[in-house]
Amino acid sequence: MNCGDVWRSIFPSIALCAVCLLAGTVYAQTATPIRVSARFTPETGRISDVAILGDYLILAYPDAGRLAQYTLAGELVKHIKREGGAARRFRPTACLSRGDTLLVFDEAEHKLFTVQADGNFTKGVDLAYPSGEHGALIALSRIGGLTAPSQGPLWVLLPERGVLATFDSAGTYQQAIDLAAQLPYPAAVYSRAAVLSDGSLFALDYHQGAVLYRRGNAGAFKRLRLGSPEGLDAAPVLQDFAVDEYARVLLATHDAQAPLVFLTPAENAYHSHLVELNLPADARLACRASQGKVVVWQRDQPLVVVLELAAP
């Protein structure tokens, strides 16, 4: 099987407009710098987000109202719930590890909580965002995800506004990047975003099936986009993405021939590597990078895979 047979769908580099470029991608026959460190069947239920906290993997189950703590080998340790009686709801929809603590957004209480390694919760804070004609601060009731470098503010994706906003540890709004204005794609749906320590920004526009990215402080955005596999012309090709601190990207796709593609940065381009995980056909996938690893899971069926990434 040659490169053309495997990735006929990967576009070459072409200019789209002054600020948005399609990144060139070259299929690599070299070994993928990834190994599977764990593959297991978690408890049944919808997983909205995952994070690695120390030696444990945290899975967020919003419908069940709990976090599940697993070892990195896939053994269930305990469930983490908010205390306070049956009347207190808990709906964790997004989580992120920072140091030895876990940040969790609770969609039921509309607050951001810090969870200690022992499962104890600190007092929740509102994420107050300026809204309306006069810019009054209103607590967010729903977010698209959390992202943050090791140092600096917390970034929160607001998909309904097409905005990536920053907040300090007290939940105070600082500034925002208007993705809808900077990336003027019609009908864009920004469903995932990631910010790295060097300021690099990555955002998934689910509508067009592309990851838009800006490395460092560069002003121009580029685009990672795979072509449409046969039979998927009317569907978004990308399901999700994860990016590590070295700007290496894992793409979860709808292409049954290549459901996972790992991209490594090169000069003015990315090189792609197929990732073989023997996944079920038509698997609905999600993925997150956390603490030097990438976690892949199925949205419809209980399956979690933890991937180790070799240092570049």
N, C-alpha and C positions, 0 to 999 in steps of 0.2 A: 504494500500500500504506500503510495508516494504522497508527498505533501499536498499536491493538488487534490488527490482523492479525499484526503481527510478534511482539509479546510478550504474547499472551494469557496466557502461562505465568508472568509475573512477578507475584509476590504483592504486595499493598499491605502497609502496616505494621500488624501486629497484635501484641498482647501474648501471649506464650506462658506465661511464669511471671515470678517476681520478678526473676530475673537474666538471663533469656534472651529476647531480642526478635527478631522477624523484621524486618529492615531494609526500609524502603520503597524501591522501585526504580522509576524513571521512564525510559521509553525516550526518547532524545534524537535528534531529526532533524538535529542539528548535525554538522559534520564531525568525524570521529574524530581526536583529536590524536596520531596514530600514522602513521609511514611505514616502509615496508620498506627497510632499508639493505642487506640481503643475503639471497639465497635460493639455496641450493646443495645438491648431493648429496654428503654425506660418504661415507667408506668404510662398507661394510656391517658391521653388527654392532649389538648392543643397546647403547644409550646410557643409562647410569643417571643421569647428572647432567652439568651444564654450568656453566661460570663464565667470565667475561671477566676476563682478566689483562692489564692495560695495553692494548696494541694487538692482543691475540690472544684467540681463543676456544678454550677448553679443553673437550674432550669426553671423558668417562670411559667406557671400554669395559671393564667388569669381566670379561666372559667371555674377551676377548682378552688381558687382563692388561696394559693400557697406557692411557695418556692420549694423545690426539691433539691437537696444537696446530695451529690454523688461523689464518690472517689473518681479519680481520673482513669481508673480501670473499669468504671461502670457499676460500682456497688452502691446501692442506696444507703445513705447514712441517716438522714432525718428529713422531716418536713419543717419548713419555717413558715410560721403564720404570725399575723399580728394578734397580740393578746387584747382582751377587752370584752369578751363575751360574744355570744352568737350573733348579736345585733350589729356588731362591727364588721362591715364588709371589707374585703381586701381583694383587689384586682390588679396584680402586678403585670403591666404590659411592656415595660422596658426596664433593662437593668444594665449596669456597667460597673466593673471593678476599678477602684483607684486605691493603690497601696494595699492595705489590709482590710479595707472596708468595701461594702457593696452599696451602690446607689440604685434605688428602685423607685420607679414612678408608679404610684397607685392611682389608677383611673377611677376607683370608687370614691376615694377621699380627695382626689385632685391635688395630691401633694407628692413631693419628693422626699423619700425617707433614706436615711443612712442606716445600713444594717451591719452590725459588728460580726466578726468571725464566729462568735458564739450564738448568733441568731437573734441578739437583742436589737430592738429598733430604737433609734433616737427620735426626737420630736420632728414631725414632718414640717417642711417649708413649702410655701406657695411659690410657683414660678409665675411671677406677675409680668405680663407682657403688655406694652402700650397698644391700645386698640380704640377704635372709634374716632370720631371727628376731632376730639380734643386730646387724644392720646392718653386717656385714663388707663391706669394699670389694672388689668383684669387677670385673675389667676387662670392659668391654662387648665382646661378640663381633659384635654386629649393631646398626645404628642405622637410623632412618628418614630422617635428613637432618641437615644442618648449617645453622644460621642465626646471624647476628650483626650488630648495628649496627656502625657505623664505629669506635666506641669501646665498651669494656666486654667482658664475658665472652662466651665461646662458648656458644651454646644448641644442645642436641642433643635431637632427638626420639626417644623410646623408645616406638614404637607398641605393642609388646606389653604395656607397662605403662600406657599412656595418660598418659605423663609427658613434660614438657619440662624438661630439666635443664641447669644451667649449670656450666661448667668454666673454670678459668683456663688460661693458656698452657702450664702444666706438666701439664695433664690432671687437676688436683685438683678434685674435686667441691665445689660451693659450695652450691647450693640447687636446689629443683625446684618446678615448678607442676604439681599433680596435675589434669590436664585431666579425667580420669574423675570426680573428686570435684566440681570446680567446674562442670562441664557434664554433669550426670547424665542423659545420653541412653542408653537401653538399646541394647546391642550397638554402641556407638560404635566406629569404626575411624579413629583419627587418623593419617592417612597423610602429611600435610605440615604444616609450620608455618613461620612467619616472624615475626621480632621486629624492630621499627624503632627508630631512635635515640631517639625520644620515649617508648619503652616500650610502644608499641602492639603487640598480639599478634594474630596471625591463625592459625587452624588449620583444616584441612580434615577434616571427618568424612565419610569416603567412604561410610559406610553410609547416611547420610541425604542425601548429596549436597548438603552445605551448608558454607559457610565461616563459622566462628564467630570473631568479632573483638571486641576491646576497644581503644578508642582511648586513647592516653596512659595516665594512671593511673586512668582511670574504672573503677569496680568492676563495672559491669554489662556483660555480654556481649550482643552483638547477632548477628543471623544474616543472612547473604546466601544466599538460596536461590532457584533458578529452579524453576518447575513442571515437571512431567513432560511431555515432548513425546509426541505420539501414537505408540503402539507401544513406548514405553519406560516404562510404568507400573511395571514390576517391577525396573527397573535404576536404579542411581545416575545422576543427571543430570550431575554434575560429574566430570571426569576429573582435573583438576589446577588449580592457580591460581598466580599470581605477583603479588607486591605490591611497588611501588617505595617510595622514601623519602617520597613525598608521599601515601602510603596509597591510591594508585590501583591497582586490582585488574584483572588479566586472568584471565578464567575460560575454561578449556577444557572444553567440554561434549560430551555425546553427541548433541546435537540437530543433525541434518544441515542444518537451515535456518539455524542460528546456532552453528557450532562454536566460535567465539571471541567473547566479549563483554567489552568494556572498560568498567569502572565507575569513575566519578570521584566523589569525595566531595562532598556538598552538606550543608546544614544538616539533621541528623537523617535523612539519606537518602543514596542513591547514585543517580547518573544513569548510564544504560547506553547504550553505543554498539556497534553491530555492526561487526565487523572482517572485511573481505573479503580472504581470502588464496587463494581458489580451491583449497581442499584436497580431496584425494580423499574420496569418500563413505566413511562409517564409519571415518574415520581415528582411530587411537588416539594421542592427543596428550599431550605433557608440556610444561611451560613453567617458566622461571626468570627472575627479575629479577636483574640483575648490572650494577654500574657504570653506572647510568643507562639501561640497555637491557633489553629482554625477549627472551629466546631461546625459540622454539617449535620443537619437533621431533616427528617421528613415531616411535612406539615400534616399529612393525613394518616400516617401509620407510625407506630412507635419505633423509631430507629435513630440512633445518635452515633456519629463517627467523630473521633478526635484525631486531628492531623498534626503531626510535628513538622515544622519547617526547618530545613537545614539553614545555617547561617550563610548569607551570600558571600 
